[in-house]
Amino acid sequence: MGDVFASAPFIVGKSEPPPIETDIPAEEALCPVISHDWVNEEYKHLVVAASPKALTVRPGQFFNLLCPSPDAGELWLRRPQSVYRIDDAGGRIEFLYKCVGRGTRGLATLKAGDRLNIVGPLGVGFHLDPSWRNIVVLGRGVGLATLAPISQLAAGCGVGVTAILSARNRDFIMADDLFGEVGTVVPVLDSDRSSDVENVERILLGLIAAKRADAFFTCGSNRLMQLMKRLARQHGIPGQVAMEQVMACGLGPCYVCVRTFEVNGRKELRRVCIEGPVFDLQEAVGW
């Protein structure tokens, strides 16, 4: 009680950032927008200048963004967005998001030169065990953005990646360039039925047989998560899942983002914003 959670806000590039204090998890900052472009008819790619504290974000963690309103009404709540790419050398962080509601439609109005108010880094991110040499990533939709930074994490640890990227058609296969830099990309599509669970299962079983699946990572699809969870349990493979959930505060007190998990045979409620958004795959019940 009484512990400081976030720093005082400052403007990136306009004022000296406070020193990085490891005992303060998050920070509020005004970040200049570097670029903001459509990647297809539904998704936008947002790049902002980041503070040293923001650049400490780990894959799987998120920021709570204060989106401008797209209309005459007010937006009372921030919108959580997982980080898509961390550019330490350039001092930038990137987001890839789907325009689906008032918050993201408002976010989509930002132009280069505008400022975006962000709070973070927040939540629990992914981790790699030093013994893992090859991992399998399985994502769909907005889950592709959440999983993308694993490519950076794997590259830094010398870990090979097979990324199975599921989408309606090739226009919605995203992050394949990032994963392609460190491993193999396997697109599976609704348009040719290759995204069917039965086919994805065949791919996963082949990777397991080839000893290219030391760990599983997934996000974005309940049916694919359940498949990966079952195979991981059958073959003794550790796994992590990034859960998607509507949030209000993003800091824990409101309990809006609670989901059910099964831990040691018992049902347990956990907050996605604080105890997650990354959880043990076998403990996730799904949605």
N, C-alpha and C positions, 0 to 999 in steps of 0.2 A: 504494500500500500504506500502511495506517495512517491513511487519511483517515476522518474522522467522517462517517457516512452519516445517522444519525438522532439527534434530540435526546433528552435525558432526558425521561421521561414526566411529565405533569402533569394535573391535573383541571380541565377547562374550567368556569369559573365559581367555582372554589374557590381557585385559586392564580393568581398572576400568571404569564401565559405568558412564556416567554423571548423576547427579541427575534427577529424573523424574520431568520435568517442565510441569505443566498442561496447560500452554499457548502454548506449542509446540505440535501440534497434532501427528506428525509422527517422525520416527527415521530411519536412515540407519544403519544396523549392519551386520557384518559377523558372521553367526551362524554355529557352528559345526554340521555336520550331525550325528545323533545318530544311526538311522536305516533307511532303505529304501527298502521296500519289495513289491513284487507283491501280490495283494489280489485276483486277477483273471486275465484273459488274457488281460484285457484292463486297469485296474486301479492299481495305486501304492499308498502305504501309506508311507509318509515321516515324520520323526520325527527329529526336530532340537532343540538344546539347545537355549534358548531364553533369552533375556535381561529383566530386570524388566519393561521397557517401553513396550516391545512386549507383555508381559504377561497381560497388561491392556486391551488387545483386547477384544471386546464384540462379542458375537455371531452375525453373519451376516456381520461383518466387514471383510476386506481382507488385504492381503499384496501383494506388487508388487515384484515379484521375478526376479532376474537377472539369467537367465538360460544359462548354457554353450551351445555352438553350437554342434549339433550332427554330423556336417560335416565340410567341408572346408570353407563354407560361414560364414558370420557374422550374429549374431542376434542383431538387433539394438534396439529392444524394450523389456522391461520387460513383464512378464506375470502375470496378476492378479490371485490370488488364495485365495478363502475364507478359513478361518480357520476351521479345522475339530474338533479339540479338544484342550482345554487349560488345561495344567497340571501345576497348580500353585505350588504344593508341589514339583514336580520334576524339575521345571524350564524349561519346554519344551512346544512347540506348535507343532501341528500335521496338516498335509495336506493330503487330499485324492483326487487324481486327475486322470483324464483320459488322456492317452497318445494318442493324436489325431493329433498333428502338429509338426513342427520343434522345437518350444519352449518346449513343454512338452516331446518330445523325447530327447531333450538335457538335460532337467531336470532329466529324468529317468536314465541318465548315472552317476549321483552323487552316491558316495559310502560312507559308514560310515567312518568318519574321514575327509572327504572333508568339505569345507566351502561353505555356501550359502549366497549370498548377498540379503538381504530383506529390503524393505522400508514399514513402516507401524507403527501402525495400520491405515487403511484408511477407509473412508466412514462412513455411518450411519448404525448401527446394529439394531437388533430386540429389542423390549422392552416388558415387561409384566406389565399389570395393576394389582395393589394390590387386586382388587376385583375379579380377575379371579381365579377360583379354578380348572377348567378343560379346556384344550386346545386341538385342533386337528391339527396335522401336516400332510401335504400331499406333498410328494416329489417323484421325479423320476430322475434316472441317476445321473449326477453330482450334481443335486439339493439335493440329500441325504446328501452329504458332507457339503453343506452349512447349511442345517437344523439341522445337528447333534448336534451342541453346544446348541441348545434350550433345550436339555435334561439336560444339566448342569445348565442352567439358571432356568429351572422349578424345579429341585431338590433343588436348593438353596432357592426357594420361596415357597416350599410345594405345588406346582401345579401339578396335575395329567395330563398325556399326553396320547393321543391315536395317534399313529404314523401309518399312512397308507403309506406303502412304495411300490412304483410301479416299476416294472422292467420286462425285457424280460423273465427271468426265475430266479430260486432261486440262481444261481451263482452270480447274479448281485443285490441281496438284500444286501445292505450295511448299516452300522450304526444301525442295529437292536439290537446289544448288548447294545449300549449306551441308546437307547430309552427303551429297555426292563428293564433297571435298575430303571426307574422312572414311567413306565406305561405299556400300552398295545401296542403290535406291530401287525398290520394287513397287511400281505404281499398280494399284488394283482399283478398277473402275466399275461403277454401276452400268455404264453405257455398254460394256462388253461382258458383263456378269462376272468379271474376274474378282469383284469385291464380295461375292457370295461367301458366307462363312465357311462353307465346305472347301472352297478353293484356298482361302486364307489359312485354314487349318492344315491343308496339305503343304503349304509353303513353310509354316512354322514347324511342322514335323520334320520336314527336310533339313531345316536349319539345326534342329535338335540332334538329328542323326549325324549331321556333319560336324557336330561339336562347335557350332558357331552361335550358341545361345547360352552364355553364362548368366545372363539376367534379362528380364523383360521390362519394358517401359511402355505405358499406353496412356492415351487421353483422347476424348472426343466422341466415343461411341460405346454405348452400354453393351451391345451385342458382341462387339470385338473385345471389350474388356472381359466379359464373361468367358469368351473363348480362351483368351490368354490366361485368365485365372485358372481355368480347368486344366489346361495343358501344363501350366507351371506347377500346380499341385500334383499332377500325375507323374511329372518327371523331376520333381525336387528342384525347381528353378526359382530363385528369388525374383521378386518383381515389385515395381512401384507404379502407382497410378496417380495422375493429377486429376482431381475432381473439379468439375465445373459446378458453380452454384451462384445463385443470386445473393448479393450481399447488401447490407445497409451501411454499417460503420466501417467494416473491414478491419477493425481493431479488436474485436472480441466481445465487448460488453453487451451488444444488442441480441446476440444469439439467433439472428435471422438465418444464418448460413449453416445451421446444424444439419448433419446427416447421420444416418444409422450405420454403425460398423459392428462387425462380429469379432470379438477379441476373446480368445481362449474359450470359445463355445458360448459366450454371453453377448447379448446385444448391448451396444454402448453408443451414446450420443457424443459426437465430436463436432467442434466448429471448424469449418473448412478454412476460415481465414487465419486461425491461430495454430490449431493442431495440424493443419494442412497448408496449402492445397494438395501436397504430395503425401500419399499414404502407402502403407504396405498393401500390395495387391491382394493378398489373401484375406485381409481384414475388411476390404471394401465390399459392401453389399450390392451397390449399383443403384440404378434409378429407373 
